[in-house]
C-alpha cells in the first residue's frame, strides 16, 4: 500500500505515542456523561463533564489552545491550558502529546469544567484528555480564506457516496437527512401501530420472485441445491398472512431489482407494504392522505414541503384521476380498449421506443410514464388501471376491463402503488397465465406463476386492500433531495477504479498523451525522447492496460487516450 506523506507522518506519531506508553486504541469503557448538545441546552457554569469526540480544529498559542470537539450531536469549544493539564513539572502531556502527536480527526475523551469565554462562547476547560482512537488519514476539511471564501469542500458525489463515513464527519447536513429518515419511518410505525396493525418479517430469499414485475437477482442455495431469488416485493407473503387470519400486517421490506441505476433507482431499496382485510382501494386512498399529512408534520413541522422549485402540499384531499383519462388529457389519444397493435403504433407516433415483447400493460405504462407522469407535481392518485397492467388487482366493480388500483404521484414520480387485492383464485390463475405468455414473448420482467400463493388463495382470502410506499423516494421528498443516493447511507456504486500502476517509461509516455489526448504515434515517440527499447516497452504497457489505443487513419498511425 502506497502511503501519502501525511499518512506516513501520522504513523510515525502512532509509534511515538506507543513509545510514551499511551495506547492509541484503548479497550476500556470511556465514561461519557454529556454531549455537546446537552451541555448547551442545560448549561451550568463550573459543571464537571466528561465528553468524547473528534478533534476538528485547534488554535495553539504557546501554552494555551482553543480547539473544537465534534460528537454525534454537534461541536463544542474546548480550552487546553498546559498548567491545567500538567500540574507538575512534567509537561510532556501538553508539549509533546497534545501539541505534536495529536492530529485533526483524532478521537479523544475530555474531562473538564464548563466556563464561558469573554465573547460568550460556552467552553470546556480541559483538566484531562485521553487518546481513544488515532486517525491515520487526514480528513478532507474545507478551508476558509480571509474574505470568507470556502475551498477544498468534500462535495464530489462519487467520493461522498463511496466514503459516507467521511461525508458524515465533514458535512453535518448529511447526518440531518438520515435523522429525518428515521423520523419518517417512526411516524409510519406510530400510525399503523395505533390502528392495531402488526409489523412482521417475510423472507428475502424466495423460490419465486413474486409480487411485482421486475428483473430479479438470482442466487443458489448449496445445501438444498435449488435456485433462489432476492425478493422483488413482499406482497404475496403478506397476503398469505391475511389468509392466515391477521386483519392488518405491514413490513419495511428490503427489495432488490436487477435493473438500471439512476437518480431515483438503486438496485437495493426499501418499501413499506401494508395489507388490511375488509378494505378497498377507496379506503386506502383516504388512509394514505392521513398518513402523509402526519409524516410531513412529524418530519418537517408543516404539511407544505419545499421540493426543488415546487411547494408541495400534503394536506388532504388529493386529486384522483383515472389513468386512461390522464393519457387522453396529455396526449390527445383515447387508448381505452385499443388493440395491442394499434396501441403499439400510437406509442410510436408519440415518439416512444417500443418492441414486440411489450404487451398492452407495458405499452400503456410507457405512454403514461413518458408523456403524463411529470405533470403530477402535487399529490395525485392515478386510478383505475387496465387489467393487463395489474395482474394482482381486483377487477373494477363498474368496468371489467379495468382494475381497482391507484398509484400516488408526487413531484412527477410514483410514490405509492395500491390495490383492492385480487382474492379470486381462478381469476388470479388466469392473470398469471397471461404473464407467462408475456414471459415467453421475451418480457424478462413478467411475473412467475406462484403455485403456493394460488393454493393459499384457494383456502380463501377476505376482501383486502394493500399498498406499497417507496421509503427512499418518500425521504427524498421530505428532505428536498433530488437523488436517491443522498438518502441511502451506502448506495450501490460502480467498482472503485484502481490507481494506475505505471513504470517510469510508461508514465513519461502517458503524461504526454494525457495532455494531447490524441496525436500521431511517431510524434509521441519523438516527444518522449526514449530509446527504441524503452519506447517499445512503454507503449505496449499503456495499450495493454487499455489506457490508450492505436489505430490507422489516412495511412497515418494515431494514438488516442481511452477515456
C-alpha positions as CSV (number, residue, x, y, z in Angstrom):
1,X,0.0,0.0,0.0
2,X,1.4,3.4,-1.1
3,X,1.0,6.0,1.7
4,X,1.0,9.8,1.3
5,X,3.4,12.0,3.2
6,X,0.7,12.9,5.7
7,X,-0.2,9.2,6.3
8,X,3.4,8.3,6.9
9,X,3.8,11.2,9.4
10,X,0.6,10.0,11.3
11,X,2.0,6.5,11.6
12,X,5.2,7.9,13.0
13,X,3.2,9.7,15.6
14,X,1.4,6.5,16.4
15,X,4.7,4.8,17.1
16,X,5.8,7.8,19.3
17,X,2.5,7.6,21.3
18,X,3.1,3.9,22.0
19,X,6.7,4.6,22.9
20,X,5.4,7.0,25.6
21,X,3.2,4.2,27.0
22,X,0.0,5.6,25.5
23,X,-2.3,3.1,23.8
24,X,-3.8,4.9,20.8
25,X,-6.7,2.4,20.7
26,X,-7.6,1.6,24.3
27,X,-10.2,-1.1,25.1
28,X,-11.7,0.2,28.3
29,X,-15.1,1.9,28.5
30,X,-14.9,5.7,28.5
31,X,-17.5,7.1,30.9
32,X,-19.1,9.8,28.7
33,X,-21.8,11.7,30.7
34,X,-22.5,14.7,28.4
35,X,-22.8,15.7,24.8
36,X,-22.2,19.0,23.0
37,X,-25.9,19.5,22.6
38,X,-26.8,18.6,26.2
39,X,-24.1,21.0,27.5
40,X,-25.5,23.9,25.5
41,X,-29.2,23.1,26.3
42,X,-28.6,22.6,30.0
43,X,-25.6,24.8,30.7
44,X,-24.3,25.2,34.2
45,X,-21.2,27.3,34.8
46,X,-18.5,25.3,36.5
47,X,-20.2,22.0,36.0
48,X,-17.8,19.0,35.6
49,X,-18.4,17.0,32.4
50,X,-16.9,14.0,30.5
51,X,-17.3,14.2,26.7
52,X,-15.7,12.3,23.8
53,X,-15.5,13.2,20.1
54,X,-13.3,14.0,17.2
55,X,-10.8,16.9,17.2
56,X,-11.9,19.1,14.3
57,X,-9.9,22.3,14.7
58,X,-7.4,23.9,17.1
59,X,-5.5,27.2,17.5
60,X,-2.3,26.7,19.5
61,X,-0.9,29.8,21.2
62,X,2.1,28.7,23.3
63,X,1.0,27.1,26.5
64,X,-2.8,27.5,25.7
65,X,-5.0,26.4,22.9
66,X,-8.6,26.6,21.8
67,X,-10.0,23.6,19.9
68,X,-13.3,22.2,18.6
69,X,-14.6,18.8,19.6
70,X,-17.3,17.1,17.4
71,X,-19.5,14.4,18.8
72,X,-22.7,12.8,17.5
73,X,-24.8,15.9,18.4
74,X,-22.6,18.8,17.1
75,X,-19.5,20.7,18.1
76,X,-18.3,22.4,21.3
77,X,-15.3,24.5,22.0
78,X,-12.6,23.2,24.4
79,X,-9.7,25.0,26.0
80,X,-6.4,23.3,26.6
81,X,-4.0,25.0,29.1
82,X,-0.7,23.5,29.8
83,X,-0.7,24.2,33.5
84,X,-4.3,22.8,34.0
85,X,-3.4,19.6,32.2
86,X,0.2,19.2,33.5
87,X,0.0,20.3,37.2
88,X,3.5,19.1,38.0
89,X,7.0,19.6,36.4
90,X,6.4,17.1,33.7
91,X,4.8,19.0,30.7
92,X,5.1,16.1,28.1
93,X,1.3,15.6,28.0
94,X,0.8,19.1,26.7
95,X,4.1,20.0,24.9
96,X,4.5,16.6,23.2
97,X,1.3,14.6,23.1
98,X,-1.2,17.4,22.6
99,X,0.8,19.8,20.5
100,X,2.9,17.4,18.4
101,X,1.3,14.0,18.4
102,X,-2.4,14.8,18.2
103,X,-4.0,15.5,14.7
104,X,-7.2,16.8,13.4
105,X,-9.6,13.8,13.2
106,X,-8.2,12.0,16.3
107,X,-10.9,10.8,18.7
108,X,-10.3,11.9,22.3
109,X,-12.0,11.9,25.6
110,X,-12.1,15.1,27.7
111,X,-12.8,15.6,31.4
112,X,-13.2,19.3,32.4
113,X,-15.2,22.2,33.8
114,X,-17.6,24.4,31.9
115,X,-16.9,28.1,31.6
116,X,-18.0,31.0,29.3
117,X,-15.3,32.9,27.4
118,X,-15.2,36.7,27.2
119,X,-17.0,36.6,23.9
120,X,-19.8,34.4,25.4
121,X,-18.7,31.0,24.0
122,X,-19.7,28.0,26.1
123,X,-16.4,26.1,26.6
124,X,-14.9,23.2,28.4
125,X,-11.7,23.8,30.4
126,X,-9.8,20.6,29.9
127,X,-8.5,19.0,33.1
128,X,-7.6,15.7,31.5
129,X,-7.7,14.2,28.0
130,X,-7.4,10.6,26.8
131,X,-6.5,9.3,23.4
132,X,-9.3,7.0,22.2
133,X,-8.5,6.5,18.5
134,X,-5.7,7.8,16.4
135,X,-6.8,8.9,12.9
136,X,-4.3,7.7,10.3
137,X,-5.8,9.5,7.3
138,X,-6.3,13.3,7.2
139,X,-9.9,14.5,6.9
140,X,-10.8,16.5,3.8
141,X,-11.8,19.6,5.8
142,X,-12.9,22.7,3.9
143,X,-10.7,25.8,4.3
144,X,-11.9,29.4,4.5
145,X,-9.8,32.4,3.4
146,X,-9.8,36.0,4.9
147,X,-12.7,37.0,2.6
148,X,-14.8,34.1,3.7
149,X,-14.4,32.0,0.5
150,X,-14.5,28.3,1.1
151,X,-12.1,25.9,-0.6
152,X,-11.5,22.1,-0.7
153,X,-15.0,21.2,0.3
154,X,-15.7,17.5,0.3
155,X,-18.6,17.7,-2.2
156,X,-17.7,15.3,-5.0
157,X,-20.7,12.9,-5.1
158,X,-18.6,9.9,-6.2
159,X,-16.3,10.3,-3.1
160,X,-19.2,11.3,-0.8
161,X,-21.3,8.2,-1.5
162,X,-18.3,5.8,-1.6
163,X,-16.8,7.2,1.7
164,X,-20.1,8.0,3.5
165,X,-18.2,7.8,6.8
166,X,-16.1,10.8,5.8
167,X,-19.1,12.6,4.4
168,X,-21.0,12.3,7.7
169,X,-18.0,13.7,9.6
170,X,-17.3,16.8,7.5
171,X,-20.8,17.6,6.1
172,X,-23.1,18.0,9.1
173,X,-26.3,18.4,6.9
174,X,-25.9,14.9,5.6
175,X,-26.5,13.5,9.1
176,X,-29.7,15.6,9.4
177,X,-31.1,13.8,6.3
178,X,-30.6,10.4,7.9
179,X,-32.0,11.6,11.3
180,X,-35.1,12.8,9.4
181,X,-35.3,9.4,7.6
182,X,-35.6,7.7,11.0
183,X,-38.3,10.2,12.0
184,X,-40.3,9.3,8.8
185,X,-40.2,5.5,9.4
186,X,-41.0,6.1,13.1
187,X,-44.0,8.2,12.1
188,X,-45.3,5.4,9.8
189,X,-44.9,2.8,12.5
190,X,-46.8,5.0,15.0
191,X,-49.7,5.5,12.6
192,X,-50.1,1.8,11.8
193,X,-49.4,0.6,15.3
194,X,-52.1,3.0,16.6
195,X,-54.5,1.3,14.1
196,X,-53.7,-2.1,15.5
197,X,-51.7,-3.4,12.6
198,X,-48.9,-5.9,13.2
199,X,-45.3,-5.3,11.9
200,X,-44.0,-8.6,10.5
201,X,-41.0,-10.0,8.6
202,X,-41.1,-12.2,5.5
203,X,-38.4,-14.0,3.5
204,X,-35.8,-12.1,1.5
205,X,-34.6,-15.3,-0.2
206,X,-37.6,-16.6,-2.2
207,X,-38.1,-19.6,-4.5
208,X,-40.3,-17.5,-6.8
209,X,-39.8,-13.7,-7.2
210,X,-43.4,-12.6,-7.0
211,X,-45.5,-9.5,-6.2
212,X,-44.1,-7.2,-8.9
213,X,-43.0,-7.1,-12.5
214,X,-39.2,-6.7,-12.3
215,X,-36.0,-8.5,-13.2
216,X,-34.7,-10.4,-10.1
217,X,-31.3,-11.2,-8.7
218,X,-30.7,-15.0,-8.8
219,X,-28.5,-16.9,-6.4
220,X,-28.1,-20.6,-5.4
221,X,-28.6,-22.5,-2.2
222,X,-25.9,-25.1,-1.9
223,X,-27.4,-27.3,0.8
224,X,-30.8,-27.5,-0.9
225,X,-29.3,-27.4,-4.4
226,X,-32.0,-25.0,-5.6
227,X,-32.1,-21.6,-7.2
228,X,-33.3,-18.7,-5.0
229,X,-34.2,-15.1,-5.8
230,X,-33.7,-12.0,-3.8
231,X,-37.2,-10.6,-3.3
232,X,-38.5,-8.0,-5.7
233,X,-41.6,-7.5,-3.4
234,X,-43.1,-9.0,-0.2
235,X,-46.7,-8.7,-1.3
236,X,-47.5,-12.4,-1.8
237,X,-46.2,-13.4,1.6
238,X,-48.1,-10.6,3.4
239,X,-51.3,-11.8,1.7
240,X,-50.6,-15.3,2.9
241,X,-50.7,-13.8,6.4
242,X,-54.1,-12.2,5.7
243,X,-55.3,-15.7,4.6
244,X,-53.9,-17.0,7.9
245,X,-56.2,-14.7,9.9
246,X,-54.3,-11.4,10.5
247,X,-56.5,-8.4,9.8
248,X,-53.7,-5.9,9.2
249,X,-50.0,-6.5,8.6
250,X,-47.1,-4.3,7.4
251,X,-43.4,-4.6,6.7
252,X,-40.5,-2.4,5.9
253,X,-39.0,-4.5,3.2
254,X,-35.6,-4.5,1.6
255,X,-36.3,-5.3,-2.0
256,X,-33.8,-6.0,-4.9
257,X,-34.3,-5.5,-8.6
258,X,-31.6,-6.3,-11.1
259,X,-32.2,-3.2,-13.2
260,X,-30.7,0.2,-14.1
261,X,-29.4,2.8,-11.7
262,X,-30.2,6.5,-11.9
263,X,-31.2,9.4,-9.6
264,X,-34.4,7.7,-8.4
265,X,-33.4,4.0,-8.7
266,X,-31.0,1.8,-6.7
267,X,-30.8,-2.0,-7.0
268,X,-31.4,-2.3,-3.3
269,X,-34.2,-0.2,-1.9
270,X,-36.8,0.0,0.9
271,X,-40.6,-0.4,0.5
272,X,-43.2,-0.3,3.2
273,X,-46.1,-2.6,2.3
274,X,-49.4,-2.7,4.3
275,X,-52.4,-5.1,3.8
276,X,-55.7,-4.7,5.6
277,X,-58.6,-7.1,5.5
278,X,-62.2,-6.0,4.6
279,X,-61.0,-2.7,3.0
280,X,-60.8,-1.5,-0.6
281,X,-58.7,1.0,-2.6
282,X,-61.0,3.9,-1.8
283,X,-60.4,3.4,1.9
284,X,-56.7,3.1,1.2
285,X,-56.6,6.5,-0.6
286,X,-58.3,8.1,2.4
287,X,-55.9,6.4,4.8
288,X,-52.8,7.3,2.7
289,X,-53.8,11.0,2.7
290,X,-53.9,10.9,6.6
291,X,-50.6,9.1,6.8
292,X,-48.7,11.5,4.6
293,X,-50.1,14.5,6.4
294,X,-48.8,13.0,9.7
295,X,-45.4,12.2,8.1
296,X,-45.0,15.8,6.8
297,X,-45.9,17.3,10.2
298,X,-43.6,14.9,12.1
299,X,-40.6,15.3,9.9
300,X,-40.9,19.0,8.8
301,X,-43.5,20.6,11.2
302,X,-45.8,21.5,8.3
303,X,-47.9,19.9,5.6
304,X,-46.4,22.1,2.9
305,X,-42.9,21.0,1.8
306,X,-40.4,22.6,-0.5
307,X,-39.1,20.2,-3.1
308,X,-36.8,21.7,-5.6
309,X,-38.6,24.7,-7.2
310,X,-42.0,23.5,-6.1
311,X,-44.1,23.9,-2.9
312,X,-45.9,20.6,-2.4
313,X,-49.0,20.4,-0.1
314,X,-49.5,17.1,1.6
315,X,-52.8,18.2,3.3
316,X,-55.8,16.2,2.2
317,X,-57.7,15.8,-0.1
318,X,-55.6,14.8,-3.1
319,X,-56.8,14.8,-6.7
320,X,-58.0,11.5,-8.2
321,X,-57.5,11.0,-12.0
322,X,-58.1,7.7,-13.9
323,X,-55.0,6.7,-15.9
324,X,-56.7,6.5,-19.3
325,X,-58.2,9.9,-18.8
326,X,-54.8,11.3,-17.9
327,X,-53.3,9.8,-21.1
328,X,-56.2,11.4,-23.1
329,X,-55.7,14.8,-21.4
330,X,-51.9,14.9,-22.0
331,X,-51.5,13.1,-25.4
332,X,-54.9,13.6,-27.1
333,X,-55.2,9.8,-27.7
334,X,-58.1,7.8,-26.3
335,X,-56.4,4.4,-25.7
336,X,-59.3,2.8,-23.8
337,X,-60.0,-0.6,-25.3
338,X,-57.4,0.0,-28.0
339,X,-56.0,-3.3,-29.5
340,X,-52.3,-4.1,-28.9
341,X,-51.1,-3.4,-32.4
342,X,-52.9,-0.1,-32.6
343,X,-51.6,0.8,-29.1
344,X,-48.0,0.0,-30.2
345,X,-48.4,2.3,-33.3
346,X,-49.8,5.0,-31.1
347,X,-46.8,4.8,-28.8
348,X,-44.5,5.1,-31.8
349,X,-46.4,8.2,-33.0
350,X,-45.8,9.7,-29.6
351,X,-42.0,9.1,-30.2
352,X,-41.6,6.2,-27.8
353,X,-39.3,3.3,-28.3
354,X,-41.3,0.1,-28.2
355,X,-40.9,-3.6,-29.3
356,X,-42.8,-6.7,-29.9
357,X,-42.3,-8.1,-26.4
358,X,-44.3,-5.3,-24.9
359,X,-48.0,-6.2,-24.2
360,X,-50.9,-3.8,-23.6
361,X,-50.0,-3.2,-20.0
362,X,-46.3,-2.3,-20.7
363,X,-47.3,0.0,-23.6
364,X,-49.8,1.9,-21.5
365,X,-47.3,2.1,-18.7
366,X,-44.7,3.5,-21.1
367,X,-47.1,6.1,-22.6
368,X,-48.1,7.3,-19.1
369,X,-44.6,7.3,-17.7
370,X,-43.1,9.3,-20.6
371,X,-45.9,11.6,-21.6
372,X,-48.0,12.2,-18.4
373,X,-46.3,11.4,-15.2
374,X,-44.2,14.6,-14.9
375,X,-47.3,16.8,-14.9
376,X,-48.4,15.5,-11.5
377,X,-46.4,17.5,-9.1
378,X,-49.0,17.9,-6.3
379,X,-50.0,14.6,-4.7
380,X,-52.4,12.9,-7.1
381,X,-54.0,9.4,-7.1
382,X,-53.8,8.0,-10.7
383,X,-56.6,5.3,-10.6
384,X,-58.3,2.5,-12.4
385,X,-55.6,0.8,-14.4
386,X,-56.3,-1.6,-17.3
387,X,-56.4,-5.2,-16.2
388,X,-53.3,-6.0,-18.3
389,X,-51.2,-3.7,-16.1
390,X,-52.3,-5.1,-12.8
391,X,-52.1,-8.9,-12.5
392,X,-52.7,-8.9,-8.8
393,X,-55.5,-6.4,-8.6
394,X,-59.3,-7.0,-8.3
395,X,-61.4,-6.3,-11.4
396,X,-63.1,-2.9,-11.2
397,X,-66.6,-3.2,-9.9
398,X,-68.0,-0.9,-12.7
399,X,-65.8,-1.8,-15.7
400,X,-64.4,-5.4,-16.1
401,X,-61.6,-4.1,-18.4
402,X,-60.1,-2.1,-15.5
403,X,-58.9,-2.8,-12.0
404,X,-59.2,-1.1,-8.7
405,X,-55.7,0.2,-8.5
406,X,-54.1,3.5,-7.8
407,X,-50.6,4.9,-7.9
408,X,-49.8,8.1,-5.9
409,X,-47.8,10.6,-8.0
410,X,-45.8,13.3,-6.2
411,X,-43.4,15.7,-7.8
412,X,-43.7,13.8,-11.1
413,X,-42.8,10.4,-9.7
414,X,-44.6,7.4,-8.4
415,X,-44.5,7.3,-4.6
416,X,-47.0,4.5,-3.8
417,X,-48.9,1.7,-5.5
418,X,-52.1,0.2,-4.1
419,X,-55.0,-2.1,-5.0
420,X,-58.2,-3.7,-4.0
421,X,-56.4,-7.0,-3.8
422,X,-57.5,-9.9,-6.2
423,X,-58.8,-12.7,-4.0
424,X,-60.5,-14.8,-6.7
425,X,-58.1,-17.8,-7.1
426,X,-59.4,-18.7,-10.5
427,X,-59.1,-15.2,-11.9
428,X,-55.6,-14.9,-10.3
429,X,-54.5,-18.1,-12.1
430,X,-55.7,-16.7,-15.4
431,X,-53.8,-13.5,-14.8
432,X,-50.6,-15.4,-14.0
433,X,-51.1,-17.4,-17.2
434,X,-51.2,-14.2,-19.2
435,X,-48.0,-13.1,-17.5
436,X,-46.4,-16.5,-18.6
437,X,-47.3,-15.7,-22.2
438,X,-45.5,-12.3,-21.9
439,X,-42.5,-14.1,-20.5
440,X,-42.5,-16.5,-23.4
441,X,-42.5,-13.5,-25.8
442,X,-39.3,-12.3,-24.1
443,X,-40.5,-10.0,-21.3
444,X,-37.9,-10.7,-18.6
445,X,-39.9,-8.6,-16.1
446,X,-43.2,-10.7,-16.4
447,X,-44.4,-12.4,-13.2
448,X,-43.7,-16.0,-12.4
449,X,-46.6,-18.3,-11.5
450,X,-46.6,-18.8,-7.7
451,X,-48.4,-22.1,-7.2
452,X,-48.2,-21.9,-3.4
453,X,-49.8,-18.4,-3.4
454,X,-52.6,-19.7,-5.6
455,X,-53.1,-22.6,-3.1
456,X,-53.3,-20.0,-0.3
457,X,-56.0,-18.1,-2.2
458,X,-58.0,-21.3,-2.7
459,X,-58.3,-21.5,1.1
460,X,-60.0,-18.1,1.0
461,X,-58.6,-14.6,1.4
462,X,-61.0,-11.9,2.7
463,X,-61.5,-8.7,0.7
464,X,-58.3,-6.8,1.2
465,X,-56.6,-3.6,0.3
466,X,-52.8,-3.3,0.1
467,X,-50.3,-0.5,-0.6
468,X,-46.6,-0.3,-1.2
469,X,-44.8,3.1,-0.4
470,X,-41.3,3.7,-1.6
471,X,-39.5,4.8,1.5
472,X,-36.4,6.1,-0.3
473,X,-38.5,8.3,-2.6
474,X,-40.6,9.5,0.4
475,X,-37.4,10.5,2.2
476,X,-36.2,12.3,-0.9
477,X,-39.4,14.4,-0.9
478,X,-39.4,15.1,2.8
479,X,-35.7,16.1,2.8
480,X,-35.7,18.0,-0.5
481,X,-33.1,15.7,-2.1
482,X,-33.2,15.1,-5.9
483,X,-31.0,12.0,-5.8
484,X,-31.8,8.6,-4.1
485,X,-28.1,8.3,-3.3
486,X,-28.4,11.2,-0.9
487,X,-30.9,9.3,1.3
488,X,-29.1,5.9,1.3
489,X,-26.2,5.6,3.7
490,X,-24.4,3.3,1.3
491,X,-25.8,3.4,-2.3
492,X,-24.6,0.9,-4.8
493,X,-21.5,2.2,-6.7
494,X,-19.5,1.1,-9.7
495,X,-16.3,-0.7,-8.7
496,X,-13.7,1.8,-7.5
497,X,-11.0,2.4,-10.1
498,X,-7.6,1.2,-9.0
499,X,-4.8,3.7,-9.1
500,X,-2.6,3.5,-12.2
501,X,0.5,1.4,-11.7
502,X,2.9,2.8,-14.4
503,X,6.6,2.2,-14.9
504,X,8.8,5.3,-15.4
505,X,8.8,4.9,-19.2
506,X,5.0,4.3,-19.3
507,X,4.5,7.4,-17.1
508,X,6.6,9.5,-19.5
509,X,4.5,8.4,-22.5
510,X,1.2,8.6,-20.7
511,X,1.8,12.1,-19.3
512,X,2.4,13.5,-22.8
513,X,-0.6,11.7,-24.2
514,X,-2.8,12.8,-21.4
515,X,-2.1,16.5,-22.3
516,X,-2.6,16.0,-26.0
517,X,-5.5,13.4,-25.9
518,X,-4.7,12.3,-29.5
519,X,-1.5,12.6,-31.6
520,X,0.5,10.8,-34.3
521,X,2.4,7.8,-33.0
522,X,5.7,9.0,-34.4
523,X,5.3,12.4,-32.9
524,X,4.6,10.8,-29.5
525,X,7.7,8.7,-29.7
526,X,9.8,11.7,-30.7
527,X,8.4,13.8,-27.9
528,X,9.0,11.1,-25.3
529,X,12.7,11.1,-26.1
530,X,13.1,7.4,-25.1
531,X,15.4,4.8,-26.6
532,X,13.7,2.3,-29.0
533,X,13.7,-0.4,-26.4
534,X,12.2,1.7,-23.7
535,X,9.7,3.2,-26.1
536,X,8.5,-0.3,-27.3
537,X,8.1,-1.5,-23.8
538,X,6.4,1.7,-22.6
539,X,3.8,1.9,-25.4
540,X,3.0,-1.8,-25.2
541,X,2.4,-1.4,-21.4
542,X,0.0,1.5,-21.9
543,X,-2.1,-0.2,-24.6
544,X,-2.1,-3.5,-22.6
545,X,-3.6,-1.6,-19.7
546,X,-6.2,-0.2,-22.1
547,X,-5.2,3.4,-21.3
548,X,-4.7,4.2,-25.0
549,X,-5.5,2.8,-28.4
550,X,-3.5,2.8,-31.7
551,X,-5.3,3.0,-35.0
552,X,-4.8,3.9,-38.6
553,X,-6.4,6.9,-40.2
554,X,-5.5,8.0,-43.8
555,X,-2.3,5.9,-43.7
556,X,-1.2,7.6,-40.5
557,X,-0.8,5.7,-37.2
558,X,-2.5,7.7,-34.4
559,X,-2.6,7.0,-30.7
560,X,-5.5,8.2,-28.5
561,X,-6.2,8.2,-24.8
562,X,-9.1,6.0,-23.8
563,X,-11.5,7.9,-21.5
